[in-house]
Amino acid sequence: MAEAGPARGDDPRAPVVFFDGACPLCNRSVAFLAAKDRAGRLRLAHLQGRFAQETLDPELRDVGLDGSVVVLEPAAGGGAGRVSLRSAAVLRALAHATDRPWLARLAERPMVVRLLDPLYRFVTRRRDRWFGREPACVMPDPELRARFLD
C-alpha cells in the first residue's frame, strides 16, 4: 500500500478520504487517520466541498442520517479507480494510513462488510446526538490543511 513520498493535494495517484466536515466525530477520525499516516499517503476532502462535488456522484456526497465516508483510490494510469463506502472505506483508509494491506483485503470480503456496515450505520445515525454538529466544515490546523484538496 505504500507510495513514494507524502501525498499532497496535487498527487493524483494518492487515495482521497471524503468525510462530513461538519461532523465532530468525522473530524476526530480524520485527525486520527492523519496521525497514523506519517508518510502522508492520504489526501482529504470534505463531502460538502468543491472537490467532492466535481468528483463524486450526488448520492455519495450525502451527509444525512446514513451519510458515508468515501475513499476514492485512483486507478494506476488514470481511470475511474475504486470507490469504497462506509466500513470498507474505513478499512481501506486505515490500510493506507498504517501500511497494513491486510486491512484492505478485509474490506474486499463481503462477509466482513456485511458484519461491519450495520455497526457503521448504528454510529452514523447517532453521531449528531452523541457528538453534536458544527454549523460549517471545521478548518484543520495548517499542517493537516496541506493535505486537503479544497
Backbone bond lengths (Angstrom), bond angles and torsions (degrees), N, CA, C in turn:
res aa  C-N    CA-C-N  psi(-1)  N-CA   C-N-CA  omega(-1)  CA-C   N-CA-C  phi
1 M - - - 1.436 - - 1.528 111.35 -
2 A 1.301 117.88 -16.80 1.464 120.44 -175.19 1.515 110.74 -67.53
3 E 1.309 114.18 145.37 1.456 121.95 174.66 1.516 107.57 -121.99
4 A 1.301 115.83 158.52 1.456 119.68 179.02 1.517 109.99 -75.69
5 G 1.309 116.44 128.10 1.461 121.57 173.66 1.511 113.65 72.74
6 P 1.326 115.79 163.88 1.447 120.10 -179.32 1.518 112.12 -72.80
7 A 1.346 114.77 145.68 1.465 120.26 176.96 1.514 108.91 -77.58
8 R 1.266 116.65 132.62 1.457 122.57 174.66 1.514 107.24 -123.33
9 G 1.301 115.74 170.70 1.446 120.67 -177.74 1.513 114.15 -57.36
10 D 1.328 118.12 -20.98 1.458 120.19 -177.43 1.532 112.88 -99.31
11 D 1.321 118.85 9.08 1.462 122.22 179.47 1.524 109.69 -94.83
12 P 1.327 118.67 98.90 1.460 120.63 -175.72 1.525 114.27 -71.01
13 R 1.331 118.11 -9.57 1.470 120.98 179.76 1.513 112.57 -86.47
14 A 1.319 117.84 -16.93 1.465 121.40 -174.08 1.518 110.95 -79.03
15 P 1.327 117.04 142.65 1.463 120.64 176.40 1.528 110.75 -63.96
16 V 1.328 115.25 149.82 1.459 121.69 178.90 1.520 108.79 -116.58
17 V 1.332 116.31 129.19 1.461 122.03 173.90 1.520 107.03 -101.58
18 F 1.333 115.98 115.76 1.462 122.45 176.12 1.526 107.28 -98.37
19 F 1.337 116.63 134.76 1.456 120.22 -177.67 1.520 110.29 -148.23
20 D 1.323 115.79 165.41 1.462 122.69 179.91 1.524 108.52 -76.30
21 G 1.322 116.65 106.98 1.455 121.75 -175.50 1.519 115.00 -70.89
22 A 1.336 118.00 -14.54 1.465 121.39 179.18 1.523 112.03 -96.38
23 C 1.302 117.64 3.36 1.466 123.28 -177.91 1.531 109.78 -100.32
24 P 1.340 117.60 115.46 1.468 119.19 179.39 1.541 113.38 -58.99
25 L 1.327 117.77 -37.42 1.466 120.06 177.62 1.525 110.29 -62.95
26 C 1.318 116.63 -43.15 1.465 120.84 179.48 1.526 110.92 -63.65
27 N 1.324 116.94 -42.40 1.467 120.64 178.96 1.521 111.11 -63.61
28 R 1.316 117.90 -40.32 1.468 120.45 176.98 1.522 110.71 -65.67
29 S 1.338 115.81 -39.19 1.464 119.71 179.49 1.527 111.11 -64.02
30 V 1.333 116.50 -40.59 1.465 120.47 178.31 1.529 110.38 -67.01
31 A 1.322 117.41 -39.44 1.471 120.07 176.67 1.530 110.19 -62.01
32 F 1.339 116.93 -39.72 1.460 121.59 176.63 1.529 110.21 -62.16
33 L 1.344 116.44 -47.86 1.465 120.44 178.41 1.526 111.33 -58.05
34 A 1.325 116.08 -45.64 1.460 120.47 -178.84 1.526 111.27 -62.97
35 A 1.329 116.83 -37.75 1.465 119.99 178.42 1.528 110.83 -65.88
36 K 1.325 116.92 -36.24 1.468 121.13 178.67 1.532 111.47 -75.85
37 D 1.316 116.19 -27.16 1.464 122.79 -176.23 1.530 110.12 -88.41
38 R 1.313 116.09 64.99 1.472 120.53 -176.99 1.523 112.46 -63.50
39 A 1.325 116.92 -27.11 1.467 120.49 179.65 1.529 111.35 -80.55
40 G 1.314 117.90 -7.99 1.459 121.05 178.28 1.516 113.52 68.62
41 R 1.328 117.72 38.75 1.463 121.64 -177.92 1.522 113.31 -73.38
42 L 1.334 117.50 -30.41 1.464 121.42 -173.27 1.523 112.65 -94.35
43 R 1.333 115.29 141.76 1.458 121.51 168.24 1.520 106.32 -102.85
44 L 1.313 117.29 157.99 1.462 121.93 -173.80 1.519 110.44 -129.21
45 A 1.348 115.27 148.54 1.465 119.72 177.53 1.522 108.94 -156.92
46 H 1.331 115.33 143.00 1.464 120.71 175.11 1.526 109.16 -76.16
47 L 1.332 116.40 141.36 1.459 120.30 174.70 1.528 111.49 -62.58
48 Q 1.338 116.70 -24.14 1.463 121.36 -179.60 1.531 112.14 -86.60
49 G 1.321 117.69 -1.95 1.462 121.11 -171.93 1.515 115.03 -88.43
50 R 1.306 114.07 173.06 1.459 123.30 -179.39 1.527 111.57 -60.98
51 F 1.336 117.22 -44.91 1.464 119.98 -177.00 1.529 110.74 -62.59
52 A 1.328 117.50 -42.24 1.466 120.34 177.35 1.520 110.62 -62.94
53 Q 1.321 116.76 -40.92 1.453 121.10 179.93 1.526 111.23 -62.50
54 E 1.317 116.54 -37.19 1.464 121.09 -179.47 1.526 112.87 -80.45
55 T 1.334 117.17 -21.77 1.456 120.85 -170.05 1.525 113.99 -107.37
56 L 1.336 117.42 -37.76 1.464 121.55 -171.97 1.526 112.38 -105.11
57 D 1.319 115.69 149.13 1.463 121.34 171.99 1.525 108.96 -63.59
58 P 1.337 117.74 150.47 1.476 120.76 -177.54 1.527 114.17 -53.93
59 E 1.329 118.30 -39.54 1.471 119.37 -178.64 1.533 112.37 -66.51
60 L 1.311 117.71 -23.62 1.464 121.14 177.80 1.525 111.86 -79.94
61 R 1.324 117.25 -18.73 1.468 121.44 -178.89 1.528 112.07 -90.35
62 D 1.317 118.16 3.59 1.461 122.50 -177.24 1.529 110.77 -63.68
63 V 1.322 116.92 125.12 1.466 121.23 176.57 1.535 110.16 -112.20
64 G 1.315 116.75 18.92 1.460 121.84 -179.19 1.513 112.13 -73.67
65 L 1.320 114.32 -154.30 1.459 122.17 -173.68 1.530 112.94 -51.86
66 D 1.320 117.21 -44.52 1.467 121.12 179.49 1.523 111.67 -105.59
67 G 1.323 116.61 24.41 1.456 121.16 -178.67 1.514 111.57 -49.48
68 S 1.304 115.95 153.59 1.447 119.44 -170.36 1.519 112.58 -129.20
69 V 1.310 114.14 148.66 1.454 119.09 165.00 1.528 105.25 -79.73
70 V 1.312 116.20 142.75 1.464 122.16 -178.23 1.518 107.67 -127.33
71 V 1.324 116.05 133.92 1.464 120.48 173.63 1.517 107.34 -118.04
72 L 1.318 115.30 124.52 1.456 122.70 177.61 1.520 107.39 -109.08
73 E 1.323 115.21 120.70 1.457 121.18 177.27 1.522 107.64 -112.97
74 P 1.338 116.95 103.74 1.467 119.43 -177.87 1.526 111.10 -59.30
75 A 1.322 115.05 145.30 1.464 120.51 177.70 1.523 109.41 -71.54
76 A 1.304 115.40 147.15 1.464 119.43 176.24 1.527 108.47 -61.76
77 G 1.305 116.21 129.52 1.456 120.39 -179.43 1.514 113.85 80.60
78 G 1.337 117.03 17.27 1.470 120.13 179.75 1.513 111.38 93.81
79 G 1.301 117.16 -174.50 1.459 120.86 179.91 1.512 111.58 98.02
80 A 1.320 115.01 -178.88 1.459 121.56 -172.73 1.526 113.34 -67.52
81 G 1.298 118.94 -41.83 1.460 120.72 -179.16 1.515 112.64 77.35
82 R 1.319 116.14 -161.84 1.470 122.85 -176.76 1.516 109.56 -109.31
83 V 1.335 115.39 135.35 1.460 122.14 173.70 1.520 107.34 -115.86
84 S 1.324 116.22 125.06 1.465 121.90 178.30 1.521 108.95 -118.36
85 L 1.340 115.52 145.31 1.460 122.23 -179.00 1.523 111.07 -123.73
86 R 1.333 114.59 158.63 1.456 124.03 172.56 1.537 112.07 48.74
87 S 1.323 117.61 -127.79 1.465 120.37 -173.15 1.526 111.73 -64.07
88 A 1.328 118.05 -35.03 1.470 119.99 177.39 1.528 109.96 -63.31
89 A 1.325 117.07 -39.01 1.468 120.91 178.73 1.526 110.57 -65.28
90 V 1.315 116.56 -42.05 1.466 120.38 178.91 1.529 109.91 -61.41
91 L 1.325 116.76 -46.42 1.466 120.17 -179.85 1.531 111.48 -62.99
92 R 1.323 117.27 -42.55 1.467 120.21 -179.36 1.528 110.97 -67.81
93 A 1.337 117.12 -39.42 1.470 119.85 177.12 1.527 110.52 -63.54
94 L 1.321 116.47 -43.38 1.471 120.10 177.48 1.528 111.13 -62.99
95 A 1.327 116.70 -38.07 1.471 120.07 178.90 1.529 110.50 -60.87
96 H 1.324 117.10 -43.34 1.466 120.56 178.73 1.533 111.16 -68.98
97 A 1.316 116.14 -42.87 1.468 120.24 -175.60 1.523 112.18 -67.80
98 T 1.316 116.63 -35.46 1.467 120.25 -174.87 1.516 113.05 -104.41
99 D 1.347 117.53 -2.02 1.460 122.58 -176.83 1.532 110.95 55.64
100 R 1.333 113.92 46.85 1.472 121.35 176.04 1.528 108.13 -121.27
101 P 1.322 117.32 88.21 1.466 120.90 -174.71 1.524 113.95 -61.09
102 W 1.317 118.50 -21.86 1.464 119.88 179.79 1.527 111.29 -63.45
103 L 1.353 118.08 -25.76 1.463 120.46 176.07 1.531 110.45 -67.34
104 A 1.314 117.11 -38.44 1.468 120.49 177.01 1.524 110.50 -66.73
105 R 1.315 116.99 -36.84 1.467 119.69 177.56 1.529 110.86 -65.45
106 L 1.335 116.96 -35.05 1.469 119.75 175.18 1.526 110.75 -61.39
107 A 1.320 116.55 -39.49 1.466 121.62 -178.94 1.524 111.88 -64.34
108 E 1.305 117.53 -20.28 1.461 121.88 -179.82 1.528 112.23 -88.49
109 R 1.307 116.98 -6.04 1.461 120.66 -179.45 1.525 109.56 -91.73
110 P 1.323 117.44 114.47 1.465 120.43 -177.03 1.525 113.71 -55.59
111 M 1.321 117.69 -37.45 1.470 120.41 -178.68 1.528 110.97 -64.31
112 V 1.311 117.44 -39.80 1.463 121.30 179.08 1.531 109.88 -63.86
113 V 1.322 116.48 -46.12 1.467 120.63 179.61 1.525 110.53 -64.46
114 R 1.326 117.51 -40.26 1.480 120.00 177.46 1.515 111.95 -62.66
115 L 1.314 118.04 -30.11 1.468 121.68 177.85 1.532 111.87 -80.61
116 L 1.333 117.15 -39.49 1.466 120.47 -174.63 1.534 114.22 -84.76
117 D 1.334 118.32 -30.52 1.468 119.71 -178.40 1.538 113.43 -60.28
118 P 1.338 120.54 -40.20 1.475 118.37 176.11 1.533 112.38 -61.03
119 L 1.322 118.09 -37.51 1.460 121.36 176.02 1.533 109.98 -65.47
120 Y 1.324 116.38 -42.78 1.464 121.30 177.00 1.530 109.69 -57.63
121 R 1.332 117.33 -47.93 1.473 120.96 -179.10 1.528 111.27 -65.69
122 F 1.318 117.35 -36.77 1.464 121.21 178.17 1.528 110.07 -57.69
123 V 1.318 116.10 -47.97 1.468 120.73 179.62 1.528 110.39 -68.22
124 T 1.326 117.31 -45.21 1.467 121.19 -177.40 1.522 111.76 -58.43
125 R 1.315 117.11 -40.67 1.466 120.68 -178.31 1.523 112.81 -70.49
126 R 1.315 117.59 -16.38 1.462 121.49 -177.88 1.521 114.05 -113.33
127 R 1.325 116.00 -2.87 1.468 119.55 -172.80 1.520 113.06 -60.55
128 D 1.323 118.63 -40.03 1.469 120.21 -179.95 1.521 111.10 -65.63
129 R 1.311 116.66 -38.97 1.472 121.03 178.83 1.528 110.49 -68.19
130 W 1.314 116.99 -40.36 1.462 121.25 -176.58 1.530 112.76 -79.05
131 F 1.323 117.56 -38.99 1.468 120.90 -170.77 1.525 113.87 -117.19
132 G 1.342 117.41 -7.02 1.454 120.47 -177.89 1.515 110.97 81.47
133 R 1.312 115.00 -170.75 1.460 121.01 -178.88 1.523 108.08 -147.36
134 E 1.308 116.92 137.09 1.459 122.07 177.01 1.525 108.66 -82.52
135 P 1.327 118.60 148.58 1.468 119.73 178.27 1.526 113.16 -68.51
136 A 1.317 117.40 -20.15 1.474 122.00 178.87 1.522 108.00 -151.12
137 C 1.315 116.48 171.38 1.463 120.73 178.51 1.526 109.45 -61.54
138 V 1.313 115.64 137.49 1.455 122.09 -179.48 1.525 109.09 -81.02
139 M 1.316 116.69 136.17 1.460 121.13 177.14 1.527 108.62 -89.75
140 P 1.321 116.80 125.12 1.462 120.51 -178.82 1.530 111.47 -76.15
141 D 1.333 114.29 172.51 1.459 119.07 176.80 1.532 109.10 -65.46
142 P 1.339 117.97 161.45 1.476 121.15 -173.74 1.528 114.18 -57.20
143 E 1.322 118.38 -37.12 1.457 120.10 -179.17 1.527 111.13 -64.28
144 L 1.329 116.61 -45.63 1.453 121.20 177.94 1.527 110.53 -70.91
145 R 1.298 117.19 -34.91 1.468 122.62 -178.74 1.533 111.80 -57.58
146 A 1.320 117.75 -31.58 1.471 121.40 -179.28 1.521 112.03 -63.32
147 R 1.336 117.76 -18.80 1.454 121.83 -178.74 1.529 113.19 -93.26
148 F 1.341 116.06 -3.57 1.457 121.29 -178.80 1.525 110.82 -85.08
149 L 1.322 114.84 146.19 1.457 120.61 -179.44 1.517 112.94 -92.07
150 D 1.329 117.72 -15.96 1.467 120.40 176.13 1.511 110.71 -150.74
